[in-house]
Amino acid sequence: MKSPYDSSPATLAGSGLPPRVTDVLRHLLDLTHAELFPRIDPMLEQLARALYQSAEKSRNPGEQLELLKASQVLREKRSAFARELFRQLESQLASIRRPSQPTANPAAGTPGAALSLTLEEPAEIDIQAQLRELAIPLEGASSLPLYLMGQRFGVLAATPAFSSAQLPLAPQQILEAAATASQSVFGGNIPSPLLLSFFARHVLAHYSSYLEKISTAIEQAGILPGLSFVPARITRSARPADTVTAQAIPSGANPAQPVPEASSHTAAPPAQHVFPPAGFAPVGLTPSQAIHRPEPLSWLRQPALENSPVPPDDAAPDFRQWQQLLSAYRFANHSPQAPRPFAATSSLSHTQVEELLGQLAGQRLPSIQAWQETLQRQIQIRYGDAAGLSRQNTDAMELLSLLVQQINQEAHDNSLVRELLQRLQRPLLYSVMAGQEFFENPAHPARQLLDTIAEYDSEARHEHEADPAFEALIRQVVEQLESSLHPDKRAFEQANQQLAEQLQQQVKRAQANEKRSVEAMQGQERMVMAKNIASDALEALLKEQPVTEALQILLRHAWLDALVLALLRYGLPSQGWSTQLARTEQILAILGEQTQASSQALADEVESAMRRVGYHDEDASAIARQLSQSPATTAQTGGASAEALARRIQAHPRFGMDDASEPTLPPAPPASRNALEDACYQRLCALPFGTWFDFIGEDHHEISRRRLSWYSKLTGNALFVNRRGQKTDIIHLDTLAKMMAAEKVRLTAPPRLVERSLNAAASALQRLLRGNNTPRTTLPA
């Protein structure tokens, strides 16, 4: 394991850094020691036990001897490991202002990083690959805090912000320090992959909390205090140019240079000079679409969408307007036979009403009206016939009764909402008696709980089978509220928190599923783009230097795969891609020779390239012979003919694919869109990733909710997943726009059961007041 810290690790004392910077870094090192040191010795103990157990199970004497020796070395030198580890970490911190050393990081995204992935040092490549593999989940769980810490370390180092791969105390750097310490202390006796795996699993198990502590320490030291990440809102008019810029400008290009706008139908494949190498941002991902949301449950919510104002008429009345509406309704429906509302001489205080409701805990009554009658009887028994509820409390109970009736009408038979709403009547009464907030604030905890139950019920009925664990938790929190003496706002908040914690686990699993699907789509698109660009370059050269049909098959199948690999690895423009194109020209020049000609150096290069794209030694050698000598030389030396080899190669699986299919052609131009379809298309192209859609069934009753996880203007494909993050559909944006125009697909509205039911109840009252044929009027202000 090579490291710039192997020979003489730097120290903070001799770093020459400013005193304030040195003090901050020393404090971070102390925090790191306090956090990680207690976990190192137990980790080494478990590693020694694992080595010994593996030795006992081994049936190979040589392997058994090596494992026993490793276990013995580990026990003898384990105390030195932690000391060396923190020396390496101190060296990383002390070197933040030194020029960065090149590293064999495969995700570096530069030609130099790609060129370092050679076969000369397989052990080095394996360690670096494992470092990255172990660091990825740790970085993914703390991506935003790492980003902010990179900004702060940039201030400490007086340089631009650090990336996660460069950042001291980031997962990859800590793992690299552990690998270097292992090599320094144990030599080659301890398998580094095994030690790093144990280190990541045990020592870095709580990396997120550790990162939070050191981030707080840096902030308290006055380094960018109050720093936070707010995603930029990009106006719709600026999106096309920004999108093309983010996808198409290579490293070193001038961002100010004008970029042609993409077609409104289907974006053309990128030009040959704009294909990024491996490790760059995925194609198709724009800043406006890569939304950073720190809220744990934001994955389930509809993101803020532009041009989606809420109509004023859809806003529910406030409590005073509700009272006016109820008064008008009572007056319009009053008759001598109808009982007048009870008029109390004295009204009970809020505390007295809460006390009475607490005494009724555990009871179940069929309706809010029954609760009102029971409460009134308790008041008369305790406070006399002249006592009663205030007008505000009476109105609140009547409004709650209307709301419960409306929700029950909307809920389907055997609905979980209908069942649990019956049990939540007393806790809801407690909420509405506490004030007007329940009716006026959509974020009230009691309303949030009802919305959560309704959303789960709808999801379980339409999309998936019920989740027994989550449904049991819902019933548990409802039972807690039902039996609580004081089911106030805080009690509802605690219930919501319990459900949110369970939902967070579901969201984490869904995000992992979605990430795999998105990465697969991005990889497929990148492969398609590379194949198309490489194919175009090869066809252009074949037009200038035609060869026989059999040799064309070899070039379009075998050699094209080598071009695709070079393009994926090095990007374009790059020295690696230029070298491969020059090698292609050399192949065509030799194949075009009429006399005997050959090149052993070219044969070696071609054979090596064929092996890299998956050809066996025999086939790679045969292809190299055919492409490194003229047809006259091939005929004289004998061997397999180009025709026979071409037939065999055509059945060979293509690089990056499961079969021998041809490069994917760009999608055909879509059929023309009408004005409405084009407007839907333009809106789709401006939506952020994570937007939720409702797919409406043929009977207009079955609705499937899908999340737009990713889409590309280059291929026009859009990936949809369900609530569990599982891939459900891949739909072309044109098809999706036509479905939206035909009202078969729509943007998902926020799941606000209570607000929707209150609006419906208000509309019903207004219709009763004025007659069904009278146009709707706005409630008095």
GUDOMAR-995157 format. One record per residue (C-alpha): residue in three letters; x, y, z. Coordinates in steps of 0.001 Angstrom, whole numbers, plus 500000, padded with zeros to 6 digits. Example, Ala and Ser with C-alpha at 12.3 -4.5 7.8 and 13.67 -1.06 7.14 Angstrom:
GUDOMAR-995157
 type      X      Y      Z
  ALA 512300 495500 507800
  SER 513670 498940 507140
END
This chain:
GUDOMAR-995157
 type      X      Y      Z
  MET 500000 500000 500000
  LYS 501697 503173 498848
  SER 501062 506358 500687
  PRO 502707 509725 500927
  TYR 502866 509139 504665
  ASP 504823 505901 504639
  SER 508351 507164 505271
  SER 508043 510029 507738
  PRO 504503 511103 508610
  ALA 504101 514833 509056
  THR 503110 516233 512430
  LEU 500990 519219 513369
  ALA 503878 520642 515397
  GLY 506136 520740 512371
  SER 503511 521536 509763
  GLY 504162 525278 509644
  LEU 500423 525967 509643
  PRO 499050 529143 511260
  PRO 498550 528749 515035
  ARG 494762 529043 514827
  VAL 494558 526383 512104
  THR 496890 524128 514077
  ASP 494740 524499 517204
  VAL 491568 523592 515277
  LEU 493189 520552 513663
  ARG 494652 519374 516965
  HIS 491210 519635 518566
  LEU 489763 517554 515698
  LEU 492492 514946 516185
  ASP 491723 514777 519911
  LEU 488017 514311 519180
  THR 488860 511601 516664
  HIS 491053 509816 519212
  ALA 488315 509981 521837
  GLU 485730 508654 519388
  LEU 487659 505916 517553
  PHE 490317 504691 519981
  PRO 487944 502762 522323
  ARG 486674 500746 519342
  ILE 490032 499721 517877
  ASP 491117 497146 520453
  PRO 487763 495253 520426
  MET 487923 495269 516622
  LEU 491424 493759 516613
  GLU 490314 491167 519150
  GLN 487457 490081 516887
  LEU 489818 490019 513910
  ALA 492278 487780 515790
  ARG 489431 485472 516750
  ALA 488240 485325 513138
  LEU 491759 484483 511913
  TYR 492096 481706 514487
  GLN 488674 480255 513626
  SER 489524 480335 509923
  ALA 492776 478471 510681
  GLU 490853 475795 512573
  LYS 488440 475292 509680
  SER 491117 475266 506982
  ARG 492100 471909 505464
  ASN 495143 473342 503667
  PRO 498298 473066 505862
  GLY 500007 476008 504174
  GLU 496967 478254 504501
  GLN 496448 477116 508092
  LEU 500020 478015 508957
  GLU 499681 481499 507429
  LEU 496453 482184 509329
  LEU 497948 481053 512641
  LYS 500987 483212 512007
  ALA 498742 486184 511185
  SER 496792 485644 514403
  GLN 500009 485508 516426
  VAL 501475 488637 514781
  LEU 498221 490487 515404
  ARG 498235 489655 519109
  GLU 501902 490624 519493
  LYS 501718 493975 517671
  ARG 498117 495042 518112
  SER 499002 497813 520571
  ALA 501111 499546 517926
  PHE 498306 499669 515368
  ALA 496248 502412 517033
  ARG 499362 504503 517626
  GLU 500359 504262 513963
  LEU 496799 504914 512787
  PHE 496600 508226 514634
  ARG 500073 509174 513343
  GLN 498732 508733 509818
  LEU 495589 510728 510603
  GLU 497717 513509 512107
  SER 499860 513445 508969
  GLN 496769 513889 506796
  LEU 495641 516862 508857
  ALA 499129 518401 508890
  SER 499388 518099 505108
  ILE 496215 519941 504116
  ARG 498212 522828 502623
  ARG 500671 520641 500742
  PRO 500206 519811 497054
  SER 497913 516818 496761
  GLN 499485 513540 495772
  PRO 498079 511616 492817
  THR 496055 508650 493930
  ALA 494859 505566 492208
  ASN 491264 506502 492767
  PRO 489182 505046 489971
  ALA 486547 507698 490470
  ALA 488900 510597 489993
  GLY 487547 511278 486566
  THR 490842 512201 484904
  PRO 492901 510472 482240
  GLY 495685 510006 484755
  ALA 493362 508200 487150
  ALA 492109 505956 484390
  LEU 495640 505262 483153
  SER 496598 504093 486641
  LEU 494136 501200 486336
  THR 496621 498841 484756
  LEU 497493 495197 485318
  GLU 501015 495889 486606
  GLU 499951 496375 490258
  PRO 496854 494218 490908
  ALA 497293 494284 494700
  GLU 497322 498085 494714
  ILE 494221 498206 492534
  ASP 492413 495696 494779
  ILE 493130 497738 497929
  GLN 492068 501003 496299
  ALA 488894 499387 494957
  GLN 488082 498018 498400
  LEU 488757 501386 500036
  ARG 486273 502987 497697
  GLU 483743 500184 498099
  LEU 483852 500400 501894
  ALA 483736 504199 501881
  ILE 480758 504583 499533
  PRO 477978 503567 501993
  LEU 479540 505653 504771
  GLU 479807 508683 502492
  GLY 476305 508135 501146
  ALA 474818 508232 504642
  SER 476571 511565 505366
  SER 476886 513165 501947
  LEU 475649 516632 502916
  PRO 477692 516932 506188
  LEU 480788 515778 504255
  TYR 480116 518381 501588
  LEU 479855 521141 504193
  MET 482973 519899 506004
  GLY 484825 519958 502670
  GLN 483928 523650 502396
  ARG 485244 524333 505891
  PHE 488471 522411 505290
  GLY 488923 524500 502168
  VAL 488996 527541 504445
  LEU 491516 525889 506781
  ALA 493737 524898 503849
  ALA 493276 528209 501988
  THR 492275 526189 498905
  PRO 489066 525336 497065
  ALA 486702 522975 498853
  PHE 487877 519394 499442
  SER 486087 516496 497795
  SER 485131 513469 499911
  ALA 488089 511521 498444
  GLN 490565 514253 499494
  LEU 488972 515264 502779
  PRO 490921 514358 505940
  LEU 488812 512393 508429
  ALA 486412 511394 505629
  PRO 485718 507634 505392
  GLN 488091 506994 502508
  GLN 490975 508857 504134
  ILE 490465 507114 507494
  LEU 490382 503732 505756
  GLU 493516 504627 503803
  ALA 495244 505559 507063
  ALA 494167 502204 508517
  ALA 495560 500366 505481
  THR 498860 502240 505726
  ALA 499065 501601 509483
  SER 498391 497901 508914
  GLN 501161 497662 506332
  SER 503558 499554 508595
  VAL 502837 497545 511762
  PHE 501965 494071 510501
  GLY 503747 494060 507151
  GLY 502161 491545 504815
  ASN 501157 489128 507568
  ILE 497595 490430 508025
  PRO 495301 490361 504951
  SER 494537 494040 504364
  PRO 491081 493424 502825
  LEU 489995 491507 505939
  LEU 491349 494127 508346
  LEU 489738 496997 506416
  SER 486413 495186 506363
  PHE 486487 494729 510155
  PHE 487649 498326 510610
  ALA 484790 499765 508563
  ARG 482215 497536 510259
  HIS 483265 498132 513871
  VAL 485368 501286 514193
  LEU 483383 503376 511700
  ALA 479986 501920 512603
  HIS 478827 505259 514057
  TYR 480589 507528 511610
  SER 477572 509833 511171
  SER 477507 510809 514864
  TYR 481293 511233 514862
  LEU 481074 513497 511803
  GLU 478412 515573 513515
  LYS 480723 516124 516499
  ILE 483715 517263 514463
  SER 481510 519455 512250
  THR 480159 521137 515380
  ALA 483711 521593 516679
  ILE 484830 523289 513452
  GLU 481783 525545 513471
  GLN 482316 526480 517113
  ALA 485902 527414 516205
  GLY 484458 530106 513930
  ILE 485074 528371 510588
  LEU 482096 529297 508387
  PRO 479575 529359 511259
  GLY 475985 528844 510150
  LEU 477007 527248 506861
  SER 474125 525347 505233
  PHE 473203 524020 501812
  VAL 470279 525561 499924
  PRO 469712 524225 496375
  ALA 469548 526970 493776
  ARG 466177 527579 492168
  ILE 466770 527759 488440
  THR 464167 529563 486383
  ARG 462488 527629 483626
  SER 463923 529828 480885
  ALA 467440 529099 482118
  ARG 467028 525329 482365
  PRO 467834 524239 478808
  ALA 471131 526118 478686
  ASP 472088 525026 482196
  THR 471203 521430 481439
  VAL 473312 521318 478312
  THR 476164 523029 480124
  ALA 476104 520607 483044
  GLN 476045 517616 480713
  ALA 478237 518736 477885
  ILE 481089 521002 479006
  PRO 484295 518977 479493
  SER 486988 519796 481974
  GLY 488832 522912 480897
  ALA 486111 524182 478566
  ASN 484771 527707 478749
  PRO 481315 527707 480384
  ALA 480563 531108 478937
  GLN 480765 529833 475390
  PRO 477259 529651 473866
  VAL 475777 526177 473669
  PRO 473094 525315 471080
  GLU 469692 524603 472580
  ALA 468387 521053 472443
  SER 465484 520101 470231
  SER 462042 520295 471774
  HIS 461310 516757 470628
  THR 464285 514507 471279
  ALA 467756 515642 472160
  ALA 470430 514506 469726
  PRO 473339 512370 470924
  PRO 476178 514466 472298
  ALA 478944 515619 470002
  GLN 482145 513588 470033
  HIS 484047 516208 471974
  VAL 481787 516215 475044
  PHE 481756 512645 476427
  PRO 482944 512761 480073
  PRO 485285 510073 481421
  ALA 484403 507637 484171
  GLY 483914 509302 487536
  PHE 482285 512500 486231
  ALA 478692 513426 487045
  PRO 476174 511076 485397
  VAL 474866 512236 482058
  GLY 471428 513803 482288
  LEU 471725 514946 485912
  THR 471290 518682 486260
  PRO 471630 520849 489366
  SER 467902 521592 489308
  GLN 467133 517879 489349
  ALA 469688 516764 491964
  ILE 467657 518016 494902
  HIS 469280 517849 498335
  ARG 466715 517350 501064
  PRO 467855 516904 504643
  GLU 464342 515963 505833
  PRO 464250 512189 506475
  LEU 460827 511656 504899
  SER 461178 514093 501996
  TRP 461567 511113 499653
  LEU 457851 510370 500132
  ARG 456704 513938 499522
  GLN 456019 515836 496369
  PRO 458837 518343 495785
  ALA 458052 522007 495330
  LEU 456955 522410 491712
  GLU 456999 525592 489700
  ASN 453839 526943 488111
  SER 451630 524992 490511
  PRO 449725 527675 492461
  VAL 446889 526610 494733
  PRO 443625 528221 493561
  PRO 442198 530582 496175
  ASP 438835 528828 496059
  ASP 440472 525598 497226
  ALA 441545 527106 500538
  ALA 439439 525919 503462
  PRO 437522 528595 505430
  ASP 439033 529855 508619
  PHE 437244 529218 511890
  ARG 435367 532545 511911
  GLN 434019 531880 508423
  TRP 433007 528401 509541
  GLN 431041 529914 512424
  GLN 429264 532313 510072
  LEU 428422 529463 507732
  LEU 427070 527321 510591
  SER 424978 530225 511928
  ALA 423457 530818 508498
  TYR 422737 527107 508123
  ARG 421049 526912 511543
  PHE 418959 529992 510820
  ALA 417900 528717 507384
  ASN 416921 525305 508756
  HIS 415249 526461 511978
  SER 411632 525357 512450
  PRO 409331 525223 515462
  GLN 409668 521451 515527
  ALA 413478 521549 515410
  PRO 415162 521708 518826
  ARG 417110 524919 519358
  PRO 420745 524666 520441
  PHE 421156 524589 524216
  ALA 421837 528113 525507
  ALA 424009 527980 528616
  THR 423837 530727 531215
  SER 427492 530111 532143
  SER 430149 528517 529946
  LEU 432817 526159 531194
  SER 436464 527145 530941
  HIS 438901 525273 528731
  THR 440492 523595 531763
  GLN 437114 522336 533017
  VAL 436232 520897 529611
  GLU 439609 519115 529389
  GLU 439096 517660 532864
  LEU 435712 516227 531881
  LEU 437121 514763 528658
  GLY 439898 513154 530681
  GLN 437313 511469 532904
  LEU 435730 509941 529785
  ALA 439015 508302 528692
  GLY 438599 504732 527502
  GLN 434957 505132 526450
  ARG 433853 504530 522859
  LEU 430774 506272 521479
  PRO 429312 505943 517969
  SER 429510 509604 516898
  ILE 430650 513097 517803
  GLN 427028 513993 518508
  ALA 426903 511203 521093
  TRP 430080 512568 522673
  GLN 428502 516047 522788
  GLU 425395 514740 524509
  THR 427441 512708 527010
  LEU 429646 515686 527756
  GLN 426613 517935 528275
  ARG 425103 515454 530743
  GLN 428375 515321 532702
  ILE 428438 519127 532811
  GLN 424874 519328 534170
  ILE 425570 516638 536759
  ARG 428694 518368 538012
  TYR 427992 522075 537439
  GLY 424194 522311 537285
  ASP 421607 522782 534554
  ALA 422656 526371 533817
  ALA 426213 525383 532862
  GLY 427223 524353 529385
  LEU 429780 524578 526608
  SER 430779 527891 525096
  ARG 429612 528809 521599
  GLN 433150 528257 520290
  ASN 433301 524742 521738
  THR 429821 523922 520440
  ASP 430747 525118 516949
  ALA 434024 523202 517076
  MET 432214 519962 517976
  GLU 429679 520472 515200
  LEU 432441 521134 512677
  LEU 434285 518019 513816
  SER 431061 516045 513384
  LEU 430744 517304 509791
  LEU 434392 516445 509152
  VAL 434062 512892 510485
  GLN 430928 512328 508404
  GLN 432699 513569 505264
  ILE 435768 511372 505869
  ASN 433559 508333 506424
  GLN 431731 509025 503161
  GLU 435024 509258 501309
  ALA 436557 506127 502853
  HIS 435880 502754 501265
  ASP 434281 499803 502997
  ASN 436487 498035 505564
  SER 438777 501076 505519
  LEU 441418 501390 508197
  VAL 440665 505131 508264
  ARG 437025 504541 509135
  GLU 437906 502041 511867
  LEU 440585 504171 513543
  LEU 438666 507428 513180
  GLN 436005 505897 515426
  ARG 438638 505348 518119
  LEU 440183 508818 517665
  GLN 436981 510788 518296
  ARG 437788 511734 521907
  PRO 441449 512697 521141
  LEU 440193 514787 518222
  LEU 437633 516452 520472
  TYR 440484 517307 522818
  SER 442331 518951 519894
  VAL 439408 521024 518598
  MET 438493 522182 522111
  ALA 442044 523475 522583
  GLY 441543 526211 519985
  GLN 441038 526992 516330
  GLU 444406 525685 515107
  PHE 443087 522261 514131
  PHE 440767 523792 511524
  GLU 443143 526469 510257
  ASN 446617 524871 510276
  PRO 447214 522006 507806
  ALA 450387 521125 509740
  HIS 448493 520424 512965
  PRO 449777 517076 514392
  ALA 446273 515592 514604
  ARG 445654 516370 510927
  GLN 449058 514961 510007
  LEU 448226 511714 511786
  LEU 444944 511367 509896
  ASP 446724 512104 506603
  THR 449388 509468 507349
  ILE 446754 506829 508138
  ALA 444785 507699 504999
  GLU 447865 507585 502778
  TYR 448933 504200 504135
  ASP 445400 502849 503740
  SER 445224 504014 500124
  GLU 448693 502662 499353
  ALA 447956 499252 500905
  ARG 444665 498976 499014
  HIS 445881 500078 495566
  GLU 449578 499294 495404
  HIS 450754 496587 497769
  GLU 449600 494245 500422
  ALA 449325 495668 503908
  ASP 452494 496142 505933
  PRO 451724 494238 509162
  ALA 454486 495936 511167
  PHE 453504 499473 510181
  GLU 449787 498795 510579
  ALA 450418 497361 514038
  LEU 452338 500520 514960
  ILE 449461 502706 513699
  ARG 447030 500770 515880
  GLN 449411 501056 518819
  VAL 449707 504855 518640
  VAL 445940 505200 518193
  GLU 445398 503036 521266
  GLN 447840 505209 523222
  LEU 445939 508339 522230
  GLU 442591 506713 522982
  SER 443620 505767 526515
  SER 445523 508980 527261
  LEU 443989 511261 529871
  HIS 445312 514310 528045
  PRO 445676 513586 524281
  ASP 446898 517097 523565
  LYS 448983 518429 520679
  ARG 452185 517027 522157
  ALA 450653 513543 522358
  PHE 449822 513700 518649
  GLU 453351 514915 517901
  GLN 454794 511908 519736
  ALA 452482 509590 517780
  ASN 453621 511147 514507
  GLN 457241 510777 515589
  GLN 456802 507057 516224
  LEU 455318 506575 512768
  ALA 458010 508740 511198
  GLU 460777 506592 512685
  GLN 459214 503484 511166
  LEU 458721 505253 507846
  GLN 462375 506278 507832
  GLN 463411 502631 507758
  GLN 461080 502027 504830
  VAL 462440 505092 503047
  LYS 466042 503931 503481
  ARG 465212 500603 501850
  ALA 463280 502356 499083
  GLN 466160 504771 498447
  ALA 468610 501873 498176
  ASN 466348 500118 495654
  GLU 465864 503331 493700
  LYS 469590 504084 493664
  ARG 470354 500713 492095
  SER 467744 501258 489389
  VAL 468954 504794 488633
  GLU 472584 503716 488453
  ALA 471617 500899 486097
  MET 469745 503350 483838
  GLN 472647 505792 483871
  GLY 475070 502996 483079
  GLN 472910 501765 480203
  GLU 472598 505272 478783
  ARG 476311 505907 479105
  MET 477042 502612 477378
  VAL 474611 503430 474542
  MET 476168 506867 474060
  ALA 479678 505434 474035
  LYS 478715 502743 471523
  ASN 477088 505289 469218
  ILE 480012 507716 469365
  ALA 482579 504953 468848
  SER 480516 503428 466040
  ASP 480270 506785 464249
  ALA 484034 507283 464538
  LEU 484749 503783 463183
  GLU 482303 504144 460284
  ALA 483890 507452 459300
  LEU 487314 505777 459121
  LEU 485918 502795 457196
  LYS 484538 505142 454549
  GLU 488035 506493 453993
  GLN 489709 503060 454023
  PRO 487274 500252 453021
  VAL 488175 496634 453841
  THR 486644 493237 453100
  GLU 483285 492282 454602
  ALA 484792 489730 456988
  LEU 487304 492278 458305
  GLN 484492 494807 458676
  ILE 482671 492331 460938
  LEU 485780 491951 463101
  LEU 486171 495705 463342
  ARG 482483 496419 464016
  HIS 482207 493734 466668
  ALA 485522 493057 468370
  TRP 487492 496246 467809
  LEU 484458 498473 468363
  ASP 484193 497055 471883
  ALA 487791 498149 472529
  LEU 486929 501653 471303
  VAL 483894 501763 473587
  LEU 485987 500744 476606
  ALA 488545 503457 475847
  LEU 485805 506047 475542
  LEU 484170 504994 478797
  ARG 487478 504989 480650
  TYR 489167 508132 479343
  GLY 486294 510264 478075
  LEU 486553 512642 475189
  PRO 488687 514600 474482
  SER 491498 512584 476053
  GLN 494889 511193 475195
  GLY 493645 507623 475742
  TRP 490836 508031 473194
  SER 493118 509734 470668
  THR 495626 506886 471036
  GLN 492915 504306 470365
  LEU 491704 506193 467273
  ALA 495282 506414 465984
  ARG 495592 502666 466548
  THR 492404 502176 464512
  GLU 493889 504167 461654
  GLN 497049 502024 461885
  ILE 494931 498848 461671
  LEU 493089 500115 458589
  ALA 496330 501184 456957
  ILE 497841 497688 457365
  LEU 494621 495994 456216
  GLY 494657 498199 453123
  GLU 498194 497199 452130
  GLN 498397 495159 448931
  THR 501778 493688 449827
  GLN 502926 491772 452865
  ALA 502969 493919 456006
  SER 502595 493272 459720
  SER 503286 494856 463106
  GLN 504059 492786 466192
  ALA 503672 495843 468440
  LEU 500198 496477 467009
  ALA 499323 492783 467457
  ASP 500290 492957 471133
  GLU 498167 496076 471646
  VAL 495135 494578 469889
  GLU 495410 491286 471795
  SER 495638 493132 475107
  ALA 492602 495250 474164
  MET 490591 492149 473234
  ARG 491337 490513 476559
  ARG 490174 493651 478391
  VAL 486741 493459 476727
  GLY 486220 489797 477560
  TYR 487675 487703 474738
  HIS 489489 484487 475638
  ASP 493167 484119 474867
  GLU 492622 482052 471713
  ASP 490077 484422 470198
  ALA 492039 487518 471285
  SER 495190 486146 469623
  ALA 493316 485248 466420
  ILE 491709 488697 466181
  ALA 495074 490366 466812
  ARG 496685 488388 463957
  GLN 493919 489341 461540
  LEU 494027 493056 462413
  SER 497800 493511 462636
  GLN 498858 492220 459228
  SER 497842 492711 455649
  PRO 495569 490165 453897
  ALA 498553 489018 451825
  THR 500548 488197 454956
  THR 497557 486404 456502
  ALA 497114 484272 453382
  GLN 500798 483290 453410
  THR 501034 482455 457132
  GLY 497821 480404 457124
  GLY 495656 479986 460230
  ALA 491943 480639 460614
  SER 490433 482686 457817
  ALA 488856 486056 458478
  GLU 485479 484673 457378
  ALA 485571 481762 459846
  LEU 486739 484033 462650
  ALA 484033 486569 461825
  ARG 481311 483920 462080
  ARG 482605 482891 465495
  ILE 482944 486462 466728
  GLN 479402 487405 465686
  ALA 478019 484989 468296
  HIS 480278 486380 471037
  PRO 478525 488484 473727
  ARG 479192 492170 473212
  PHE 481049 494252 475761
  GLY 478597 495643 478318
  MET 475676 493571 476963
  ASP 474296 490073 477409
  ASP 474112 489278 473722
  ALA 475755 490142 470432
  SER 473416 492988 469543
  GLU 474441 495973 467495
  PRO 475022 499454 468917
  THR 471769 501110 469865
  LEU 470653 503657 467326
  PRO 469305 507039 468411
  PRO 465526 506940 468943
  ALA 463423 507824 465955
  PRO 461904 511318 465992
  PRO 458550 511139 467789
  ALA 455255 511821 466146
  SER 454279 515471 466140
  ARG 452665 516764 469310
  ASN 449705 519081 469510
  ALA 449833 522255 471584
  LEU 448587 520599 474792
  GLU 450956 517643 474454
  ASP 453875 519967 473763
  ALA 453028 522023 476848
  CYS 452989 518805 478918
  TYR 456330 517777 477400
  GLN 457943 521106 478231
  ARG 456714 520867 481797
  LEU 458016 517308 482137
  CYS 461462 518460 481019
  ALA 461470 521066 483804
  LEU 460421 518732 486634
  PRO 462935 517740 489302
  PHE 463803 514153 490001
  GLY 461588 512773 492757
  THR 458307 514120 491378
  TRP 455349 511831 492086
  PHE 452746 510940 489451
  ASP 449332 509286 489582
  PHE 448709 506737 486807
  ILE 444948 506397 486372
  GLY 443444 503040 485432
  GLU 440926 502403 482696
  ASP 438007 502526 485135
  HIS 439274 505845 486588
  HIS 439126 504331 490074
  GLU 442394 502428 490319
  ILE 445267 504893 490809
  SER 448910 503830 490903
  ARG 451353 506270 492420
  ARG 454816 506337 490858
  ARG 457952 508383 491523
  LEU 459923 509884 488632
  SER 463370 508799 489786
  TRP 465377 509808 486723
  TYR 464992 510820 483108
  SER 467257 511780 480234
  LYS 466677 514251 477455
  LEU 469324 512413 475452
  THR 467398 509165 475121
  GLY 464008 510470 476231
  ASN 463598 507630 478756
  ALA 462043 508204 482174
  LEU 462412 505751 485080
  PHE 459525 505278 487509
  VAL 459588 503428 490840
  ASN 456887 502642 493354
  ARG 456732 503599 497025
  ARG 459156 500794 497837
  GLY 461734 502060 495365
  GLN 461195 499139 492989
  LYS 461380 499836 489257
  THR 457943 499701 487666
  ASP 458107 501458 484291
  ILE 460472 502990 481755
  ILE 458432 505415 479659
  HIS 459523 507775 476890
  LEU 458919 511427 477748
  ASP 456861 511835 474570
  THR 454575 508979 475569
  LEU 454294 510399 479072
  ALA 453364 513848 477693
  LYS 450605 512298 475560
  MET 449298 510388 478581
  MET 449224 513614 480619
  ALA 447365 515419 477849
  ALA 444853 512551 477752
  GLU 444458 512794 481566
  LYS 445750 509258 482054
  VAL 448619 510597 484157
  ARG 448689 513563 486515
  LEU 450973 515096 489082
  THR 450218 513774 492540
  ALA 448429 516214 494794
  PRO 449560 516441 498433
  PRO 447726 513788 500496
  ARG 445637 516137 502644
  LEU 442613 514116 503700
  VAL 441433 516569 506354
  GLU 441773 519633 504135
  ARG 439973 517885 501282
  SER 437172 516784 503584
  LEU 436793 520250 505129
  ASN 436492 521770 501655
  ALA 433888 519179 500731
  ALA 431923 519879 503915
  ALA 432000 523644 503236
  SER 430787 523093 499690
  ALA 427978 520838 500927
  LEU 426805 523459 503430
  GLN 426884 526187 500809
  ARG 424871 524081 498387
  LEU 422258 523451 501076
  LEU 422050 527164 501815
  ARG 421639 528502 498295
  GLY 420344 525536 496303
  ASN 422296 523338 493956
  ASN 421713 525530 490899
  THR 423049 528723 492396
  PRO 426652 529609 491422
  ARG 429156 529268 494243
  THR 430058 532472 496063
  THR 433039 533211 498221
  LEU 432534 533025 501966
  PRO 432444 536420 503669
  ALA 435826 537773 504626
END
